[in-house]
Amino acid sequence: MDELQPPHRGGPPWRSGARSRTAAGLPWVSTAVLLVFVMVGTGFAEEGQGRRPLDLAARLLLLVAVGVLLLRRRRPVVAVATTCAATLVYLAAGYPYGPVFVAVAVGCFSAIVTGHREAAWWSLGGLWAGHVLVSHWLYRWLPPDGDRAAPWTQQGFITAWVVAVVAAAELLRVRREQWAAARAEREAAERRRADEERLRMARELHDVLAHSVSVINVQAGVGLALLDSDPEQARTALTTIKGASKEALDEVRQVLANLRTPGDAPTSPAPGLDRLPELVEQAAAAGLTVTVGSEGDPVAVPPGAGLAAFRIVQEALTNVVRHSGSRTAEVHIGYGSGRLRLRIDDAGPATGGDAGGSGNGLVGMRERAAALGGTIEAGPRPDGGFRVLAELPFTGPDRDRRPPEPPEETT
């Protein structure tokens, strides 16, 4: 069965065929240009050399020396060995020197840059040694008749040419390896950034959904328990579920908006401590009374630290709703010199219940703090409650600007 070809999208048909053949690994165009250059250039170079005139055999040898370079990408060893062998036969037959050495250089370059260094060295070394034998010892029995030994200065020039070709090819090989290493490093860095972005988004989604679903779970339980005995209270629970689910959807859309094309600006600012009253309202809807206090002179917190602080408080209050028998919690915010201190307490005791959580909340809080170079401690208090302590460093040109004063006491 014939291989399926991509549809023709305009332009001369021969251009489409050239593209397909070149893509298959056969450099037709460059090889044809080189062949014309060698054939024409050799015709001009033979004048005044006193060697055999070009005939059909010479043209065939030149055709083989250049034509085999079509395989220099697929079979670089075969290409360089055949080119050097055909060139040596061409010179041993007494034909004139000329651009055929360009074909040898191209074959040598292709072999070395593709990693076949020894094959290139042996082929080029064999051509050099064969030329020494032909031009200094075997010339008596080889055409043309009456030929004399070549001067050693000519051999010195050929030796310098061989060394230059090998050195240039090795330099190109090293540069290509460096470029490949740099490209691989950039790709690895891009993959790391993509993985970090996916982790960040997963953490955002976890924090958003864990908090909202916990509120929905609690209110759904209240609604089911009061559906028959107190329909109005059940209606209030359903209203709270509707509001919590709407807010969760809005935040999920905001997180997923980052999947748009790179460079687009966020459609809305990331949540920060200015949205702390919303968390208090959501906790109140879930039956939790939250008291918020602050210490120190409030300063503007950069978006990264503000988002981390918001998510840490959100996750801590979610854990109180899900795992604590206490219906009260305290949030304390301390502003220091380039540092933000958070303390979230509940009176306990722990109920051991789980409202559908994944158990990754504390891990997520520690990751957020560590990403900013901060620390977080979470554990039971001696009196049976639970405490979360977080310290988040931040720097920025706007840290000394005073934001609106938060409420000292919010219930």
SULCORSUL-V123196 format. One record per pair of residues at least 6 apart in sequence whose C-alpha atoms are under 8 Angstrom apart, sorted by the first residue. I is the first residue (numbers start at 1). J is the second residue. Records with the same first field share a line. If there is no record, write none. Layout:
I = J  J
This chain:
8 = 16
18 = 28  29
21 = 27  28
22 = 28
25 = 71  73  74
26 = 70  71  73  74
27 = 70
28 = 70
31 = 66  67  69  70
34 = 66  103
35 = 63  66  67
37 = 99
38 = 62  98  99  100  102  103
39 = 59  62
41 = 98  99
42 = 96  97  98  99  100
43 = 54
45 = 96  97  98
46 = 53  54  96  97  98
49 = 96
50 = 96
51 = 94  95  96  144
52 = 94  95  96  143  144
53 = 95  96
54 = 95  96
58 = 90  95
61 = 86  87  89  90
62 = 86  87  90  100
64 = 82  83  86
65 = 82  83  84  85  86  87  100  103  104
66 = 83  100  103
68 = 79  82  83
69 = 79  80  83  103  106  107
70 = 79
71 = 78  79
72 = 78  79  80  107  110  111
73 = 110
76 = 107  110  111  114  116
77 = 111  116  119  120
79 = 107
80 = 104  107  108  110  111  119  120  123
81 = 119  120  123
83 = 103  104  107
84 = 104  123  124  126  127
85 = 123  127
87 = 100  101  104  127
88 = 127  130  131
91 = 97  131
92 = 131  134  142  143
93 = 142  143  144
94 = 142  143  144
104 = 124
105 = 165
108 = 120  124  165  166  169
109 = 165  166  169
111 = 117  119  120
112 = 120  169  170  173
113 = 169  170  172  173  176
114 = 173
115 = 173
121 = 166
124 = 162
128 = 158  159  162
132 = 155
134 = 142
135 = 149  150
136 = 149  150
137 = 149
139 = 147  148  149
140 = 146  147  148
201 = 255  256
203 = 364
204 = 255
205 = 252  255
207 = 311  314  315  361
208 = 248  251  252
209 = 248
210 = 315  318  357
211 = 314  315  317  318
212 = 244  245  247  248
213 = 244  245  356
214 = 318  321  322  355  356  357
215 = 241  244  282  283  285  286  318  321
216 = 240  241  244  245
217 = 355
218 = 286  321  355
219 = 237  238  240  241  285  286
220 = 237  238  241
222 = 234  237
223 = 233  234  235  237  238
224 = 234
226 = 233  234
227 = 233  234
237 = 285
240 = 285
244 = 282
254 = 266  267  268
257 = 266  267
258 = 266
270 = 303  307
271 = 306  307  310
272 = 303  306  307  308  309  310
273 = 306  307  309  310
274 = 406
275 = 310
276 = 310
277 = 410
279 = 314
280 = 289  290  410  411
283 = 289  290  317  321
284 = 290
286 = 321
287 = 327
288 = 321  327  328  329
289 = 327  328  329  411
290 = 328  329  330  331  410  411
291 = 328  329  330  331  409  410  411
292 = 330  331  332  333  407  408  409  410  411
293 = 330  331  332  333  407  408  409  410
294 = 332  333  334  335  406  408
295 = 332  333  334  335
296 = 334  335  336
297 = 335  336
298 = 335  402  403  405
299 = 335  399  400  401  402  403
300 = 398  399  400  401  402  403
301 = 394  398  399
302 = 394  395  396  398  399
305 = 372  392  393  394
308 = 368  369
309 = 342  392
311 = 365
312 = 365  368
313 = 331  342  344
315 = 361  362  365
316 = 344  388
317 = 329  344
320 = 326  329  346
321 = 327
322 = 353  354  355
323 = 350  351  352  353  354
324 = 346  348  349  350  351  352
325 = 348  349  350  351
326 = 346  347  348  349
328 = 346  347
329 = 344  345  346  347
330 = 343  344  345  346
331 = 342  343  344  345
332 = 342  343  344
333 = 340  341  342  343
334 = 340  341  342
335 = 341
338 = 393  394  395  399
339 = 391  392  393  394
340 = 391  392  393  394
341 = 389  390  391  392
342 = 388  389  390  391
343 = 387  388  389  390
344 = 387  388  389
345 = 385  386  387  388
346 = 385  386  387
347 = 383  384  385  386
348 = 384  385  386
349 = 384  385
350 = 384  385
362 = 378
365 = 376
366 = 375  376
369 = 375  376  390  391  392
372 = 392  393  394
373 = 392  393
374 = 390  391  392  393
375 = 390  391  392
376 = 388  389  390  391
377 = 388  389  390
378 = 386  387  388  389
379 = 386  387  388
380 = 386  387
381 = 387
